[in-house]
Protein backbone atom coordinates (compact mmCIF):
# COMPACT_ATOMS: atom_id res chain seq x y z
CA UNK A 1 0.00 0.00 0.00
CA UNK A 2 1.38 3.43 -0.91
CA UNK A 3 2.10 6.15 1.62
CA UNK A 4 0.18 9.18 0.33
CA UNK A 5 -0.76 12.47 1.92
CA UNK A 6 -1.53 16.13 1.36
CA UNK A 7 0.29 18.69 3.50
CA UNK A 8 -1.33 22.11 3.84
CA UNK A 9 0.38 25.23 5.13
CA UNK A 10 0.50 29.03 4.92
CA UNK A 11 3.50 31.07 3.86
CA UNK A 12 4.62 34.24 5.66
CA UNK A 13 3.59 37.32 3.68
CA UNK A 14 7.16 38.46 3.10
CA UNK A 15 8.44 34.98 2.15
CA UNK A 16 6.13 33.96 -0.70
CA UNK A 17 8.49 34.97 -3.52
CA UNK A 18 11.37 33.03 -1.96
CA UNK A 19 9.14 30.01 -1.37
CA UNK A 20 8.08 29.96 -5.02
CA UNK A 21 11.74 29.78 -6.13
CA UNK A 22 12.29 26.72 -3.92
CA UNK A 23 9.46 24.66 -5.42
CA UNK A 24 11.05 23.62 -8.76
CA UNK A 25 14.29 22.22 -7.29
CA UNK A 26 12.37 20.50 -4.50
CA UNK A 27 9.98 18.84 -6.94
CA UNK A 28 12.91 17.78 -9.14
CA UNK A 29 14.85 16.29 -6.22
CA UNK A 30 11.80 14.39 -4.96
CA UNK A 31 10.95 13.05 -8.43
CA UNK A 32 14.48 11.64 -8.76
CA UNK A 33 14.33 9.75 -5.46
CA UNK A 34 13.65 6.02 -5.60
CA UNK A 35 10.29 5.23 -4.09
CA UNK A 36 8.62 8.54 -5.02
CA UNK A 37 5.35 8.02 -6.87
CA UNK A 38 4.26 11.68 -6.95
CA UNK A 39 5.40 14.99 -5.48
CA UNK A 40 3.69 18.23 -6.53
CA UNK A 41 3.04 21.64 -4.95
CA UNK A 42 -0.24 23.52 -5.39
CA UNK A 43 -1.45 27.01 -4.57
CA UNK A 44 -4.76 26.92 -2.67
CA UNK A 45 -7.61 29.43 -3.01
CA UNK A 46 -6.87 31.18 0.30
CA UNK A 47 -4.17 33.89 0.28
CA UNK A 48 -0.64 32.53 0.91
CA UNK A 49 -2.03 28.99 1.28
CA UNK A 50 -0.24 26.08 -0.37
CA UNK A 51 -0.30 22.30 -0.36
CA UNK A 52 2.05 19.57 -1.44
CA UNK A 53 0.74 16.21 -2.64
CA UNK A 54 3.21 13.47 -1.78
CA UNK A 55 3.01 9.79 -2.59
CA UNK A 56 5.67 7.19 -1.88
CA UNK A 57 5.81 3.43 -2.23
CA UNK A 58 5.91 3.16 1.57
CA UNK A 59 6.71 5.07 4.77
CA UNK A 60 10.41 4.21 4.47
CA UNK A 61 10.57 6.00 1.10
CA UNK A 62 9.04 9.10 2.74
CA UNK A 63 11.68 8.96 5.48
CA UNK A 64 14.41 8.59 2.84
CA UNK A 65 12.97 11.63 1.06
CA UNK A 66 13.03 13.69 4.26
CA UNK A 67 16.65 12.69 4.91
CA UNK A 68 17.91 13.33 1.35
CA UNK A 69 21.03 15.52 1.71
CA UNK A 70 20.39 17.02 -1.74
CA UNK A 71 17.18 18.59 -0.39
CA UNK A 72 18.29 19.46 3.16
CA UNK A 73 19.01 23.13 2.46
CA UNK A 74 15.82 23.54 0.42
CA UNK A 75 13.70 21.96 3.16
CA UNK A 76 15.28 24.21 5.80
CA UNK A 77 14.58 27.30 3.71
CA UNK A 78 10.99 26.16 3.00
CA UNK A 79 10.31 25.61 6.70
CA UNK A 80 11.58 29.13 7.41
CA UNK A 81 8.97 30.44 4.95
CA UNK A 82 6.05 28.62 6.59
CA UNK A 83 3.84 30.57 8.96
CA UNK A 84 3.11 28.41 11.98
CA UNK A 85 2.94 24.72 11.26
CA UNK A 86 1.42 22.43 8.65
CA UNK A 87 -1.25 19.76 8.59
CA UNK A 88 -0.73 16.39 6.98
CA UNK A 89 -3.83 14.57 5.70
CA UNK A 90 -3.21 10.92 4.90
CA UNK A 91 -5.05 9.62 1.87
CA UNK A 92 -6.06 5.98 2.19
CA UNK A 93 -6.85 3.86 -0.86
CA UNK A 94 -10.39 2.56 -1.19
C-alpha positions as a Markdown table, in Angstrom:
| # | Residue | x | y | z |
|---|---|---|---|---|
| 1 | Unk | 0.0 | 0.0 | 0.0 |
| 2 | Unk | 1.4 | 3.4 | -0.9 |
| 3 | Unk | 2.1 | 6.1 | 1.6 |
| 4 | Unk | 0.2 | 9.2 | 0.3 |
| 5 | Unk | -0.8 | 12.5 | 1.9 |
| 6 | Unk | -1.5 | 16.1 | 1.4 |
| 7 | Unk | 0.3 | 18.7 | 3.5 |
| 8 | Unk | -1.3 | 22.1 | 3.8 |
| 9 | Unk | 0.4 | 25.2 | 5.1 |
| 10 | Unk | 0.5 | 29.0 | 4.9 |
| 11 | Unk | 3.5 | 31.1 | 3.9 |
| 12 | Unk | 4.6 | 34.2 | 5.7 |
| 13 | Unk | 3.6 | 37.3 | 3.7 |
| 14 | Unk | 7.2 | 38.5 | 3.1 |
| 15 | Unk | 8.4 | 35.0 | 2.1 |
| 16 | Unk | 6.1 | 34.0 | -0.7 |
| 17 | Unk | 8.5 | 35.0 | -3.5 |
| 18 | Unk | 11.4 | 33.0 | -2.0 |
| 19 | Unk | 9.1 | 30.0 | -1.4 |
| 20 | Unk | 8.1 | 30.0 | -5.0 |
| 21 | Unk | 11.7 | 29.8 | -6.1 |
| 22 | Unk | 12.3 | 26.7 | -3.9 |
| 23 | Unk | 9.5 | 24.7 | -5.4 |
| 24 | Unk | 11.0 | 23.6 | -8.8 |
| 25 | Unk | 14.3 | 22.2 | -7.3 |
| 26 | Unk | 12.4 | 20.5 | -4.5 |
| 27 | Unk | 10.0 | 18.8 | -6.9 |
| 28 | Unk | 12.9 | 17.8 | -9.1 |
| 29 | Unk | 14.8 | 16.3 | -6.2 |
| 30 | Unk | 11.8 | 14.4 | -5.0 |
| 31 | Unk | 11.0 | 13.0 | -8.4 |
| 32 | Unk | 14.5 | 11.6 | -8.8 |
| 33 | Unk | 14.3 | 9.8 | -5.5 |
| 34 | Unk | 13.7 | 6.0 | -5.6 |
| 35 | Unk | 10.3 | 5.2 | -4.1 |
| 36 | Unk | 8.6 | 8.5 | -5.0 |
| 37 | Unk | 5.3 | 8.0 | -6.9 |
| 38 | Unk | 4.3 | 11.7 | -7.0 |
| 39 | Unk | 5.4 | 15.0 | -5.5 |
| 40 | Unk | 3.7 | 18.2 | -6.5 |
| 41 | Unk | 3.0 | 21.6 | -4.9 |
| 42 | Unk | -0.2 | 23.5 | -5.4 |
| 43 | Unk | -1.4 | 27.0 | -4.6 |
| 44 | Unk | -4.8 | 26.9 | -2.7 |
| 45 | Unk | -7.6 | 29.4 | -3.0 |
| 46 | Unk | -6.9 | 31.2 | 0.3 |
| 47 | Unk | -4.2 | 33.9 | 0.3 |
| 48 | Unk | -0.6 | 32.5 | 0.9 |
| 49 | Unk | -2.0 | 29.0 | 1.3 |
| 50 | Unk | -0.2 | 26.1 | -0.4 |
| 51 | Unk | -0.3 | 22.3 | -0.4 |
| 52 | Unk | 2.0 | 19.6 | -1.4 |
| 53 | Unk | 0.7 | 16.2 | -2.6 |
| 54 | Unk | 3.2 | 13.5 | -1.8 |
| 55 | Unk | 3.0 | 9.8 | -2.6 |
| 56 | Unk | 5.7 | 7.2 | -1.9 |
| 57 | Unk | 5.8 | 3.4 | -2.2 |
| 58 | Unk | 5.9 | 3.2 | 1.6 |
| 59 | Unk | 6.7 | 5.1 | 4.8 |
| 60 | Unk | 10.4 | 4.2 | 4.5 |
| 61 | Unk | 10.6 | 6.0 | 1.1 |
| 62 | Unk | 9.0 | 9.1 | 2.7 |
| 63 | Unk | 11.7 | 9.0 | 5.5 |
| 64 | Unk | 14.4 | 8.6 | 2.8 |
| 65 | Unk | 13.0 | 11.6 | 1.1 |
| 66 | Unk | 13.0 | 13.7 | 4.3 |
| 67 | Unk | 16.7 | 12.7 | 4.9 |
| 68 | Unk | 17.9 | 13.3 | 1.4 |
| 69 | Unk | 21.0 | 15.5 | 1.7 |
| 70 | Unk | 20.4 | 17.0 | -1.7 |
| 71 | Unk | 17.2 | 18.6 | -0.4 |
| 72 | Unk | 18.3 | 19.5 | 3.2 |
| 73 | Unk | 19.0 | 23.1 | 2.5 |
| 74 | Unk | 15.8 | 23.5 | 0.4 |
| 75 | Unk | 13.7 | 22.0 | 3.2 |
| 76 | Unk | 15.3 | 24.2 | 5.8 |
| 77 | Unk | 14.6 | 27.3 | 3.7 |
| 78 | Unk | 11.0 | 26.2 | 3.0 |
| 79 | Unk | 10.3 | 25.6 | 6.7 |
| 80 | Unk | 11.6 | 29.1 | 7.4 |
| 81 | Unk | 9.0 | 30.4 | 5.0 |
| 82 | Unk | 6.1 | 28.6 | 6.6 |
| 83 | Unk | 3.8 | 30.6 | 9.0 |
| 84 | Unk | 3.1 | 28.4 | 12.0 |
| 85 | Unk | 2.9 | 24.7 | 11.3 |
| 86 | Unk | 1.4 | 22.4 | 8.6 |
| 87 | Unk | -1.3 | 19.8 | 8.6 |
| 88 | Unk | -0.7 | 16.4 | 7.0 |
| 89 | Unk | -3.8 | 14.6 | 5.7 |
| 90 | Unk | -3.2 | 10.9 | 4.9 |
| 91 | Unk | -5.1 | 9.6 | 1.9 |
| 92 | Unk | -6.1 | 6.0 | 2.2 |
| 93 | Unk | -6.9 | 3.9 | -0.9 |
| 94 | Unk | -10.4 | 2.6 | -1.2 |
